[in-house]
């Protein structure tokens, strides 16, 4: 199956319950009982499956890199990709065109770097809005890949997340179930469905996830509004510390759109016809269906 070949190229407790102390008030007992019930419910949830194929899917990218290390990695990758083509060029004009194309891609990659310091950005109302916060030393670099766009997120200067947004044409005609099955086959095990908050103040999202000792991988369905599937890798050590790392609750420069939240969280808009031009009213870089309206300038 084509989608499986593409993905293959892109990739790779016990519950302790304390006894109530003698003399505890009824109110305390009730509070503890509720906490115990929540813990028990969490313990009954299926575990996220482990896969030894996640690490190879990172293709040499390492968590904790700074921006320079990531950019150097991709500059070297582009040089390796273009140099054989330049060497085989039939004439000087072709050589110059190839060098120009390579240099343009490097320039766009370097210029894509953005810090989320509270300023309004095109990403605050787009599909990446749940992947970062403002005012917590977070930043991002965008790299154009062979079959989609790669978004690399840093927190306190260290790489911790890679979001790959597949081009719509890559999986044309495939359902999200097909996509999940292809990823599951790549990772060698069926994923676990999760519902939760990627950012505390935002709407609930649903995704499928896998993990290994260092990385969580999850797939997201953005076809209902943006027309693409996403594959996300995250550093588990950072995930465990996000509440502390994101201590600043600064609001975004531009809040998400209510219709987008309704669609991506699984709720239906009451009057979708009244928002038929919603894509035209959302700025930022979005991966759209081939027949979607063009984004606003």
C-alpha positions in Angstrom: 0.0 0.0 0.0 1.4 3.4 -1.0 0.8 5.1 2.4 2.7 2.3 4.1 5.7 2.8 1.8 5.7 6.5 2.4 5.5 6.1 6.2 8.3 3.6 6.2 10.5 6.1 4.5 9.6 8.9 6.9 10.0 7.0 10.1 10.7 5.0 12.8 2.9 -0.3 38.3 1.4 -1.2 40.7 -1.3 1.0 42.4 -0.5 1.7 46.1 -3.6 2.6 48.1 -3.0 4.0 51.6 -5.4 3.2 54.5 -7.2 6.1 56.1 -5.7 7.2 59.4 -7.7 6.7 62.6 -9.6 9.8 63.4 -9.7 11.2 59.9 -12.7 13.5 59.3 -15.5 12.4 57.0 -14.7 15.2 54.6 -11.0 14.1 54.4 -12.2 10.5 53.9 -14.4 11.6 51.0 -11.6 13.6 49.3 -9.2 10.7 49.6 -11.8 8.3 48.4 -12.3 10.4 45.2 -8.5 10.5 44.7 -8.3 6.8 45.1 -11.1 6.3 42.6 -9.3 8.4 40.1 -6.1 6.5 40.6 -7.9 3.2 40.2 -9.6 4.4 37.0 -6.2 5.4 35.6 -4.7 2.0 36.5 -7.5 0.3 34.6 -6.7 2.2 31.4 -4.8 0.2 28.8 -1.1 0.8 28.7 0.5 2.6 25.8 2.2 -0.1 23.7 6.0 -0.1 23.3 7.7 -0.3 20.0 11.4 -0.7 19.2 10.8 0.9 15.7 10.3 4.4 17.0 13.9 5.2 17.6 14.9 4.3 14.0 12.0 6.4 12.7 13.8 9.5 14.1 16.4 9.1 11.3 19.3 10.3 13.5 17.5 13.3 15.0 18.2 13.6 18.8 16.2 15.1 21.6 18.0 17.9 23.4 19.6 19.4 20.2 19.8 23.1 20.0 18.7 25.1 17.0 22.2 25.2 15.5 22.6 21.4 15.7 19.2 20.8 14.0 20.0 23.3 11.2 23.4 21.8 10.7 21.9 18.4 10.4 19.5 19.5 7.6 22.2 21.6 5.8 24.4 18.5 5.7 21.4 16.5 4.5 20.6 18.9 1.7 24.3 19.1 0.7 24.4 15.3 0.5 21.2 15.3 -1.6 22.2 18.0 -4.0 25.9 17.4 -4.5 25.6 14.3 -6.7 23.0 16.1 -8.9 25.3 19.1 -9.2 28.2 16.8 -10.2 26.1 15.2 -12.9 24.8 18.5 -14.3 25.2 18.8 -18.0 26.2 22.4 -18.1 27.0 25.4 -15.8 23.5 26.8 -16.0 22.0 23.6 -14.6 24.7 23.6 -11.8 23.8 27.1 -10.9 20.0 26.3 -10.8 20.7 23.3 -8.5 22.9 25.4 -6.2 20.2 28.1 -6.1 17.5 25.6 -5.3 19.6 24.2 -2.5 20.5 27.6 -1.1 16.9 28.7 -1.2 15.7 25.8 0.8 18.5 26.4 3.4 17.5 30.1 3.5 13.8 29.3 4.0 14.6 26.8 6.7 16.8 29.3 8.6 14.3 32.1 8.3 11.4 29.9 9.5 12.7 30.0 13.1 10.1 31.6 15.4 10.0 32.3 19.1 6.7 32.2 20.9 7.0 35.2 23.1 3.4 36.4 23.1 3.4 38.0 19.7 0.6 37.2 17.2 1.7 34.4 14.9 0.0 32.6 12.1 0.3 29.4 14.1 -2.0 30.5 17.0 -5.2 29.6 15.2 -3.9 26.9 12.9 -3.4 23.1 13.4 -0.3 23.6 15.5 -2.0 25.8 18.2 -2.1 23.0 20.7 1.6 22.1 20.2 3.2 25.1 21.9 2.5 27.9 24.4 3.7 31.5 24.6 6.0 33.0 27.2 7.7 29.7 28.2 10.9 29.9 26.1 9.4 27.8 23.3 10.4 28.1 19.6 10.0 26.3 16.3 11.8 25.6 13.0 10.0 24.5 9.9 11.6 22.3 7.3 10.1 21.2 4.0 10.3 17.4 3.6 9.8 15.1 0.6 6.1 14.4 1.4 5.1 17.1 3.8 6.3 19.7 6.2 8.3 19.1 9.4 7.9 21.3 12.4 10.6 21.0 15.1 9.7 22.5 18.6 12.2 23.6 21.2 11.7 24.4 24.9 14.4 26.3 26.8 16.5 25.9 23.7 16.3 22.1 23.4 14.6 20.1 20.8 11.7 18.0 22.2 9.0 17.6 19.5 8.9 16.8 15.8 5.5 17.2 14.0 5.3 15.8 10.5 2.3 17.1 8.5 1.8 14.8 5.5 0.9 16.4 2.1 -2.8 15.7 1.2 -1.8 13.9 -2.0 0.3 11.3 0.0 -2.7 9.6 1.5 -5.4 10.6 -0.9 -8.4 8.2 -0.6 -7.1 6.7 2.7 -9.2 6.9 5.9 -7.7 7.6 9.3 -8.2 4.0 10.1 -6.0 3.1 7.1 -3.4 5.6 8.4 -3.5 4.2 11.9 -3.2 0.6 10.6 -0.2 1.6 8.4 1.6 3.3 11.4 0.7 0.3 13.6 2.3 -2.0 11.0 5.4 0.2 10.8 5.7 0.1 14.6 4.8 -3.5 14.9 1.9 -3.1 17.3 -1.6 -1.5 17.4 -1.6 1.9 19.1 -3.6 3.1 22.1 -6.4 5.6 21.7 -6.1 8.6 24.0 -8.2 11.6 24.7 -6.8 14.6 26.7 -5.5 18.1 26.7 -2.2 18.8 24.8 -2.4 22.3 26.2 -4.3 22.7 29.5 -6.3 25.7 28.4 -7.4 24.2 25.0 -10.1 21.7 24.0 -9.7 18.0 24.4 -8.1 16.1 21.5 -8.1 12.4 20.5 -5.1 10.6 19.1 -3.4 7.2 18.8 -0.1 6.7 20.6 2.9 4.4 20.9 6.1 4.8 23.0 9.6 3.5 23.7 11.9 4.4 26.6 12.6 7.9 25.4 9.9 8.9 22.8 6.1 9.1 22.5 4.7 8.8 19.0 1.2 9.8 18.2 -0.9 10.2 15.1 -3.6 12.9 14.6 -6.4 13.2 12.2 -6.7 16.7 10.7 -8.6 15.8 7.6 -11.9 17.2 8.7 -10.7 20.8 8.5 -7.1 20.9 7.2 -7.1 17.8 5.0 -4.1 15.9 6.2 -2.8 13.4 8.8 0.0 14.1 11.2 2.7 12.0 12.9 4.2 13.5 16.0 7.3 12.4 18.0 7.9 13.8 21.5 10.6 13.5 24.2 8.9 11.7 27.1 11.3 13.3 29.6 10.0 16.7 28.6 6.4 15.5 28.6 6.8 14.5 32.2 8.0 18.0 33.1 5.7 20.1 30.9 3.6 21.4 33.8 6.7 22.8 35.4 8.3 24.0 32.1 5.1 25.8 31.1 4.7 27.8 34.3 3.8 30.9 32.4 0.1 31.0 31.5 0.4 33.9 29.1 -2.4 34.0 26.6 -1.8 33.6 22.9 -1.4 36.5 20.6 -4.5 35.3 18.7 -7.0 32.9 20.2 -8.2 29.8 18.3 -11.4 30.0 16.2 -14.5 28.5 17.7 -15.4 26.5 14.5 -11.9 25.0 14.3 -12.1 23.9 17.9 -15.5 22.4 17.3 -14.4 20.5 14.3 -11.1 19.3 15.6 -12.5 18.3 19.0 -15.3 16.2 17.3 -18.1 18.6 17.9 -20.4 19.8 15.1 -20.8 23.4 14.4 -24.5 24.5 14.7 -24.5 26.4 11.4 -21.5 25.3 9.2 -22.8 27.1 6.1 -22.4 30.4 7.9 -18.6 29.6 8.1 -18.0 28.2 4.7 -15.2 30.8 4.1 -13.5 30.0 7.4 -10.2 28.9 5.8 -10.0 32.3 4.1 -10.3 34.0 7.5 -7.5 32.0 9.1 -4.0 33.1 8.6 -0.9 31.0 8.9 0.7 28.0 7.3 -1.8 25.1 6.9 -1.7 21.9 4.9 -5.0 21.9 3.1 -7.0 19.6 0.9 -6.1 20.1 -2.7 -9.5 21.7 -3.4 -9.5 23.9 -0.2 -9.7 27.7 -0.5 -6.4 29.5 -0.4 -5.4 30.9 2.9 -5.6 34.6 3.6 -2.6 36.8 2.9 
